[in-house]
């Protein structure tokens, strides 16, 4: 008798909407929770890479002297202003970090358009979701194109190159030598910015899939655009990570 009463009491217990069995924690669906778990694990990965960069950077000597008299050398870590000072179609013009700032602005704009796509999904506005997803894809693709140009310029190098102790010259950068500074500078640049660029490319692929599904009316039939929101979480994470990559590589 007591067992029956206990079961009835359990069934009649009000749904508190927090952590009871069968409820969605914090009103987040299973898919969103899994996306947050993935982003958390990815956060640890990027944090490890950037921490490694910081430790290696700390182990190397810094340039001491007047900024205007800086020259590239393998004996000390280069000044970012002197490495990343080129801009497409402005050959020979010294524009410190201008192109990287443009890339950052493009990625921030893509976050804005992603927010608008998610908001349109909440309103079940199919046309607006299509429009803002397309803009996000455009901005993301532009960022990747800019990064490709930056890599090409970094690999090719600047006029004059770097003269080594044996009299030979090094132009640009590879995984063993570079004209800008210690070998690890180029290695970390390729690895960390390349890892982030891979995330951006993956995000663009996901956005294209979301756009196609939206055009085909898949989400309208489901009655919600939660999948777009989950991809939006990933995209915002990629944008946020770039802020830290930008700070570590280009400002510190």
JOWO-V663159 format. One line per field, one symbol per residue. burial: I if it has 9 or more other C-alpha atoms within 8 Angstrom, else O. A space follows every 50 residues. Layout:
burial = ???
This chain:
burial = OOOOOOOOOOOOOOOOIIOOOOIIIOOOOOOIIOIOOOIOOOOOOIOOII OOIIOOOOOOOOIOOOOOOOOIIIOIIIOIIOOIIIIOOOOOOOIIIIIO OOIIOIIIIIIOIIIIIIOIIIOIIIOIIIIIIIIIIOIIIIIIOIIOOO OOIIIIIOOOIIOOOOOOOIIIIIOOIIIIIIIOIIIIIOOIIIOIIOII IOIIOIIIOIIOIIIOIIIIOOOIIOOIIIIIIIIIIIIOIIIOIIIIII OO
